[in-house]
Amino acid sequence: MPEKRRWQDIEGLETVQTIVRKCLPQWDTGLRPVQLELVSAILDGDDVLCCAATGDGKSCAFSVPPIILREYNEHPGLYVAGLPTRKRPIAVVIKPTKGLAENLVHELSLLGVSAFSYYSEALTEARKTGVRLASEIKEYLRWQVIFVDPEHLTGKEWREIADSPTFRANVFSATVDEVHLINEWGLSFWLAFGTIGRFLRGRFPSSISINGLSATLEPGDPTKHVCQSLGFFYGRFKFIRRSNERRN
């Protein structure tokens, strides 16, 4: 049996950069340091809170790991053995608005990543055509990345999806984008934001990475509240914070 390794080890980090340069030639220098730290932690199943400026490339948290795992699975002889993977990797991204999600679905398609926007319009269309989206997600693993809003995430269909053995064996990451909204909206305006952490901790496999991304999460109580809501405890998650100040 191959020795178990971690993506955050030297050989794992080198493998990440090698695959990125091969599969994303437009990124000929590989990932930036903050992106490499974020992606490798997610691939290892570590929980991460990443606070970095808009433009720092935080979306690599859900766009790059599927590419890396697909290449690693398809060409095992080219890379160091024993790194964590899934047979048919799935990432779930909780995002508040449909418009942003649909833009990202298009952007991911340009990278060769299949993605789906699980919002009201898509559900209505699926019902009209007789497509059972829950089955498409949990059994057929049709998409590599699935965007969903907080309200649908905690609904009946997603409870069914999260209980599926096939889905559980392949999901590797749950990303909460715009994670500062848990503090800003989850207390009063959009209560579904406040239940994300409870649902992910209670329904998703404990082996996955739960990660939050934000450009505007403030230090102090706002960060503390987000950590409590997502079940991030001191010493048990990776905290990446980069200044939002731009140098001239």
N, C-alpha and C positions, 0 to 999 in steps of 0.2 A: 504494500500500500504506500503511495507517495506520501512524503512528509508533508504535514500541514504547514502552510505558510500564510503570511498576511500580506495584503496589498500595501500596507504601510511600511513593510520591511524594504530594505534597499532593492532587492531583486523585484519585489512587487511594484515599487515606484518606477523602476526602469521599464518594467513590462507595460505599465500604464502609458508612459511617454512613447514607447515604441509603437504601441497600437494606435495611439492618437495620431502620431505622425504618418502612420501607414494608412489608416482609414479616413483621416481628415487632413488630406495634404494641404488644404488651405491654412491649417494650423501647423505650419512647418517647424515651429519651435516648440511644439507640444503645449501642455497646459502651463499657465502661470503658477507661481508657488502657492498662492491661496487656493487656486482651483485644484491643484494636485493634492493639497492637504484635505480639501473637502471631498473630492471624488474617492480618494483611497480609503478614507474613513468610512464612507458610505458602502463601498465595496466590501469592507470587513464587517459590516453590520453594526458599526458603532453609531450611537446617537450623536447628532451634531446640531449646534446652534451657530449659524453663520450670519454675522452682521457686517455687511460690506457695502460700499457705495454702488449706486446704479452705474453700470458700465464695467464693474469688476468681474462680470461673467459668472454670477451665482447660478444661472440656469444650467450650468454644466452639471449641477447636482443630479438632474434628471435626464439631461440630454446625452451625456457622455457614458455613464455606466452601462446602459444597454448596448452601446456600440462595442465597448471593451469586452463585455461578457460574451456577446455573439461571436466576436473574432476569436476570443480565447477558447470557446467551445468548438468552433469549426476548425481550428488549426492548432490542436493541443501540442503537436510536435514542435511547434515553433517557439514555445514559451515554457518558462519554468513550471513544473508540475506542482499540484497541491494547493493552488490558490482557491479561495472560496468562490463558488459560482452557483448557478441554477441551470437546470436543463433548458428552460424557456423563460428567461428572466422577465419579470413584470415590475414596473415602478408605478406607484400611485401618487398623483400630485393634487393636493387640495388647494384650489384657487377660487377666490371669491366671485370673479366675474367671467361670464361666458366669452365676451369679446376678446379678452386677453388670452384665454385658453385656446380659442380658435386660431388666433395668430400664431401661438406656439405650436399647435398641431401642424400648421403649414410649414413653419420653420424646421420642425423636426423631420418632416417628410423630405426636405431638401438635404438632410443629413442621412437619409436612408432609414430613419426610425419611424415605425408605424405607431400612430397615436390616435386617441379618440377623446372627444369632448362630451362628457356625460352630463348634459344639462337638459333643461326642459324641452327645448326644441327637438333635440335628438331623440328623447324619449317618446315624444308625440309621434315623430316620424316612424320610429320603430314599431309602435303600436299599430299604426296604419298599415304597415307592410308585414306585420306578423312576425317580426324579428324579436327574439327573446334576448335582450342585451345581457342579462345576467348569465345566461348560458354561454354566450359568445365570450364573455370575460372569464368566467370561472372554469369552463370545461375546454373550450377551443383555444383559449389564450390567443385571441386574434390580434391583440394590440400589445406593443411593448410598453407604452406609456399611456396611462388613463388619467385625464383631468376630471375632477369632480368637485362640486361645491359642498360646503359643510352640511347643508340640509339633506342633500341626496346621500351623502356619505353615511349618515346615521339612519337612513331609511331601511325599509324591509328588504329591498333587493340587495343592498350592500351587506346586510347581515347574512343573507343567503350566500353571497359571493365569498365573504370572509370565512364562512364555515366550510367551504369546498376544499377537500384534500388536495385537489389539483392546483387550485389557486394558492393555497398555503405553501405548497412545495416549491412554488416558483416566484412568488412575490419576494422582493429583496429590499424594497425601500418605500417609505411613505414620506413625502415631502410636504410640509405646510408652507406654501409661499405667502409672502406678505404676513409673516407670523406676528408682527406687531399688532395686527387687527384683533388677535385674541385678547390683548389688553384693552384696546380702544373700543371694540365692538362687543366682545364676548361677555362683558359685564352687564350690558343693558340693551344696546341697539339690535345686535344680531346674535342672539343667544346661542345659536348653533355653533358659533366659533368657540364658545366656552366648553363644548362637549367633544371637540375633536380628540383631545388627548385621552379622555376616558374611553372613547370608542376604539382608538388605535391600540391602546394598552390592553383593553379587554377582549378585543376581537381578532387582532392581527397576531401573527406568530411573534414570539419574544425575540427571535433571532434576527429580525429585520432591523434596518436602520430607520429610526424616526428622526427626521431632520427638519429644521426650521430656517427659513431664509428671510432676511429683511435688510432694507437700506436705511430704515428710520427708527428702529427699536432703540429707545433711550436707555442708558445705564440706570442702575438703581431699581426702584420698585417696578417699573414696567418690565424690565428684563426678569426680575424675580418672579413676577406673576406669570409670565409666559413659561418660564421653567417649571413652575409648580403645576401649571395647567397641562403641560406635555409630559410630566413625569421625569424631568431632567433633574438629577440630584448630583450634588457636588462630588467630583471624582469619578462619575459614571457617564459623563458625556464630554465631547470635545467642544470647546467654546472658541470660535474664531471671530474676533472683532477687529475690523480695520477702520481707521478713521475715514469719515466722509469728507474731510477737508481736502480740497484739491490744491496741489502746489502750482504756483505760477510757472 
